[in-house]
Amino acid sequence: MTSQQTREQLIEELERSVSDTLAYFEGPGQETKARIGDWGGWEVLAHFAYWHYATAWGITSATMGGPPWQLSGSADETNAVCLALLAGQRFGDLSAHLRLAQERLLRAAHAATDLDAAAFRMSDGREVSIGQRLDTIARHWRGHLDALRG
């Protein structure tokens, strides 16, 4: 995130990247044979769920003066649990679930008063701000989408 990005700019980029990615997965993404490491399209789509909810929880807590969301494991460990939890879900189910998660995240982001407040505390103790999380999600979704399309 650059210091010049406003909350509105971060939210706009988040909305674009999520919208583009969900549109892809509601169409050709369901049939893609593209891989990102060991993951196909389903795994890419499924792992987004936890991170969206956790970010919304972290932003809401920070906005209310509470603590950041505590991550208990590494990203890889968290992703593995998320995939196991969502096993058996169809693309349409995941897309619908993520659209609801996006609505919640956008409400939290619009209510955020301080982009520098900590939204996450990583398992190593490092803290990640609200602005950093919004930027990371937009770039992460866009990066996965570009890799699958490429």
N, C-alpha and C positions, 0 to 999 in steps of 0.2 A: 504494500500500500504506500502510495506517495502521500506526503503531508498535504498536498494540494487537493486530494480527493475529499469531497464532501460526503456526508452520509447519503445524500440523494444520488450522487454519482455511483457510490458503492452499491446502493440498492438497485439502481438501473442496470448496472452490469450484472449483478446477481440475477435479476429477473430475466435478462436476455440469455445468459448462459443456461439457466435452468429451463427456460421455455424452449430454447433450441434443442437441448439435450432430450427433454421429454418428448418433443415432437419427433425426433429421430427414433426414439425407442417405441413410440406408438406407431411407427411405420417400418422402414427398412432395418432398423436396429434390432428388431426381433429375429431377423433372419441372418444377421451378419455372421460371417465366419472369422472376422478379424479377432485378433487376440492382443491383449496387453499382458505380457508375461504369461502367467497361467490362467488368466481370466478371459472369459468371453463376455459378450454383451450383458448377459443376465447378472453375472458377478459385479460388473461395473455398476449397473443400475442399482442392485441390491445394497451395495456398501454405502451408498449415499444417505440412506435412511437415518442411521444412527447419528451421523455427523450433523445432519440438519436439525434433528431434535436436540441433540446435546448443545449445539450452538444457540438455539432458541432458548433453552433452559439457562445457559450461561449468561446470555444477554439480558434475559428477564431478571435473573438474580442480581446481576450487576446494577441494572437500572433501579432495582428496589433497595439497593444498598447492601446486598448480600454477597456471599462468597462466589468466586468463579466455579464453574463446573469442574469437578475433579475427575480427570481421566485416570483410570486404575491400571492401564496397561499401555503398551506401545500401539501405534496405529495398526500394525500388522495383527497384533493380538485382538484388538477391538474389531477389525474388519472380519477376522475369522469367526468371531462370535456372532457378529451381525449376519454373516452369510448362513451360519448354522440356524439362527433364529428364523430366518426368512425362507429357508429351504422349502421347496414345493410351491412357492408363490409364483403365479404367472406374471408375465410382463405387464399385463393390464392391471393386475392387482398392485404391483409395485408402483406403477405410474400413478394410480389413484392415491395410494398411500403417500407418495412423494408430493403430489399436488397439495394434499392437506398439510404435510410438513412444511412445504414452501409458504403456504398461507400463514402458518404460525410463526415461521422465521421472519417473514416480512412484517408482521404485526410487532414482533419484538424489536426488529431493526428500526422501524419507524418510531417506536417509543423510546429508543435509546437516547440518552441525553449526553453521554460522554463516550466518544469512540475510543478513547484511551483507557477506559476501565477494563479490567481483566475479565474476560469471558471464560477462559479455560485455564486450568492449572494442569500442566502435563505431568505424567508419572515421574518425570525427573525434577519436578518442582518449578520448571520454567512456566511463566505466565504469558498468555496470548490475549491481546486486546480485542475488543469488539470489532474495531476497524480491520485489524489483521484477519480475523475470522471471516468477515464478509468478503474481503479481497481474496483470501485463500479459497473459499468455496467457489467463487465465480471462476477463478483461474483453474481450479481443479476440475470442475465439471467441463469447462471448455477444453482443457487439455485432453481429458478422456474422450470427449466427442471428436476432437480433431484426430486423435490417434485411431479411433475406430473407423472414421471415414477415410483416413489416409491409406 
